Amino acid sequence: MNLKIAILITCYNRVETTKECLKHCFNSLSLIDSFDHDIFLLDDNSPDKTGEILKKMYPSINVIYGNGKYFWSGGTRKLWELASKKKDYDYYVWLNDDSILFKNAFSIIYNDIKIKSSSIIVGSFISSNQNLNELTYGGRDKKLSLLIPSGKPQECLFINGNFVFIPREIFKKVGFLSKMYTHNYGDTDYGLRAIKKNFKIFIASQVVGVCNKNDLELWRKPNTSFFARLKSFYKSKNYNIKEVMYFQLFHFGLIALLKNLIGIFMIILYPKVYYKLSKFNYK
């Protein structure tokens, strides 16, 4: 019997990027007939009319529209709520719209979930720059290092939400993405909440696609003025201080929160010193 999956994609104003994502998603699905899929796309009020354009190209997808304030966590949660009311899916799949799946991506995941059916499976991605040949997103260990696919699923602790399979069993126990997060941290928080419910997370046995790293925000770049860094930090969608504080307190406690805040203030005030001490390559 085929598995029913709901693929959840949130997008905003980069129609060509989202087109590529959907094209490769459909190409990958065409290689395997073991998934009965529905695709749900949230266009968060894109000026370039992403949702309308893609609905014309792919009439089978379910498109809804946001108000410009959903971002990744909010948009994915909204789609998840909608999908769960439509059917009782076997798996809910997060797919970032800047992630380009290899043609065998769904086949890789299908083979992995046959042996890890009650676990979250996370896809790993590499850079499109062949000179780098580096992992960019996937599953991470307790030191936040990306795990390298080895030909079989490997257990991980922290997850990036680029391409993630959540089985029905876990959804029924853990629920949706938390409403506490707007953009970042929703994916990592969900994985940690699942672990607290005694579920496990594994990276897929092979790399599943290409997704370049996001550029560092201005407030993280040393070669900018203090006021430019401060302004960038204040406007950051990726680092909402209230959400970060909640995340750190909920999962790791007060000491971890204080260390995190000290690190942030060091980056803003003395970035070159911070990066030298942490041996982080910001270039």
N, C-alpha and C positions, 0 to 999 in steps of 0.2 A: 504493500500500500504506500502511495506517495505521501510525503510529508507536506503539510500546509505551512507556508511561511509568509510572513508579512514583512516587506522590506521598507524601512522608514528612512526618508531622505529629507533633510531640511536645507533650503537654499535661500540665497539672497543676492540678486543683482550681478550674477556672473553666468549668464545664460550659456556661453560657449563651454565653460568649465562643466556646468551641470549636464549639458548635452553629451560631452565626452564620457562623463560618469555613467549616464544611462545607456549610452551605446555599448560600452564595454560590459555593463551589467547584463544587458539582454544577450550579448554575445556569449557570455559565460553561462548564462542560464540555458542557452540553446544546446550546449554540449551535454547536458544531463537532463533526463526526464523524471528524476526522482523527487523533484520539488514542484508542487502546485503553488505558484506564487501570485501575490498581489503586491503592487507597488503603491506606496502612499507618499506623496510629495507635498511638503508645506512650503509655499512661496511666501516669504515674510515681507510682503508688500514691495516687491522689486520694481524699481522704476523701469527696468528693461523688459518687464512683462515675462519673466522667465517661465512662470507657471502656465500662462496662456500659450506660449510658443511650444512648450514641451507637450502640453495636452493635445495640440494639433498634430504633433509628430507621433505621439504614442497615445492614442485614444483610450487604451486599456488602463492607463494609470489613474489613480485617484488623486486629484489635486485639490488642496484647500489653501486658503489665503490667510496670512496673518496681518497684524497691524504694525509690523516693523519693530516689535519689542519682544519677540519670542526668542531669537538667537538659537544656539544649538540645543541646549538642554530643554528650554521651554518648547521649542518647535518639535523636537523628537518626542517629548512627553505628550504633547497634544496629538500627534499622529498615532502614538501608541494607544492612547485612550480611544481614539476613533476606530483603529483597527481591531482592538479587543472587543468592541461592541458589534463589529461586523461578523467576525468568525472566532471560533476557539482555535487559534493557530497552534501548531506544534512548536514553532519557533518564531521569535520576533528578531528581526535583523536590523541593526544600525548600519547605515552606510553613509559616510561623509561624501558630499558632492564633489570634492576635489580628489577623491580616491579612484584610481583607474585600475580596475580588476583585470588580472590575467584571465585568459579564456578558460583555464582549468580551476579558477578560484572556487567556484561552487562545488566542483568535483572533489577538490581537496578537503573542503569543510565536510562534505557528505561522508567521505571515508573516515574522517576524524570523529564525527558525532556518532558513528556506528559503534565506536568503542568508548566514547565518553558522552553518552546520551543524556546524562543528568548533570552536565557541567556546562559552564559558559566557555565558548570557543572564540578566541581572538585572532584576527588575521594580522600578520606582520607585513610591513611595507618597506620598500627601498626607494632611494632617490632616483629621479629620472636622469640625473647626471651620471653617466656611466663611468666617469673618471673617479667619482666618489665611491660608488658601489657600497653604500652604507645603509644600515637600517635607519628608518626615520620614525616609524610608529609601530606599536604592537603591544606586547605584554612585557612587564618589567619585574625585576626581583626586588628584594627589600632595600637594595642600595639604589634603586631607580634606574638600573642598567637594563637596556633592552636585551631580551633573550633572543639568541640566534636559533632559528628553526633547524632541527636536526634530523628530520625525516620521521619523527613521531611527536605527538603532543607532549608539551612540557608544562608543568604546573607553574603558574606565575601569581603575583600578588597585586600589582597595579596594572590597570588597563587604559589604553587609548581607544576611543570609541569609533575608529575609522571603519571597521568592518567586524561586527560582533554578533554572534548567535546566542540568543537567550532562550533556553527551552521553556516550555509551558510550566513545567514543574517549579522552576525557579521563579518565574513571573508570579505564579499563584502565591508563593511564600514571601517574596521580596516586594512585589508591586511594581509601580512605575518609577521612572527617574524622579528624584526628590524635587519638590517645588522650591527648595531652598536655593537652587542654583539656576542662574540665567543662561550662562554660556559654558564656561569652564567648570571643571570639578564634578559635573554630573555623572560622567562616565566612570571616573575613578571611584567616586562615592558609591556608585551602584555595585561595583565589583567588591568593594570592602564590606558593604552591607550583605551581599550574598555569602561571603566568607563567614561572616558572623552568624549566618543561618546554617553553617556547616556544609555549604556547597563549595565546589572547587572550580578554579579557572585554569584553562590551558591555552597556550598559544597553538595555532595550527601547525601541522607537521612541516609545511613548506611556506615560503613567501607567497602571498596571494596577489600582490599588485604593486603599483607605483604611487607614491604620494610624497611630494616634497615637503620639507620642514617649513613651517611658518617662519617668516622673518621675525627677529627679535623686535619687540616694541621699543620705541624711542627711549623710554625710561630705563631700559636695560643696557643702553649703549653708552660706553664710557666717553666716546669722543663727541659728546654733545654738552651743551651748557646745563648747569644745575637747574635753571628755571624751565628749560625745555623738558628735562627729565621729569621734573615735578608736575608740569602741565600734562605730560603724557600719562603719568601714573594716575593722576586724578581722573582722566577721561578713559582709562583702560577698560575695555570690555572683557579682557582675559583675566584681569586681576581685580576683582571686586573685593575690597578689603573686608566688608561684612561677611561675604560668603566664604572667604579664606579663613577668617576667624572661626566661623561656625564649623567648617570642615576640619580644621586642626583640633579644635576642642572636642568635637564629636568622636573623632577617630583616634586621636593621639594624646589629648590632654593639654593642660596648661603649659607645661615646660616646652613641649613641641611648638605650641603656638608662639611663645615668647622667642624661641630660637628663630622661627620663621620670620617674625616681625623684625627682629634685629638684623637678619640677613637682608630684608627688603630695604630697611633704612640705610644699611651699609651700601647697597647698590646705588641708591639715590644720592647719598652724600659722598661716598668714596668708592665709586665703581671700580677703578683700576686696582685699588687695594683689595677689594672683595674678590675680584676675579683672580688676582695673583694668589691670594690665600687659598681659594677654592680650586685653583688650577683648572678653571672653566675656560674653554675656548669660545669666546663670544664672537669671533670673526666668521 
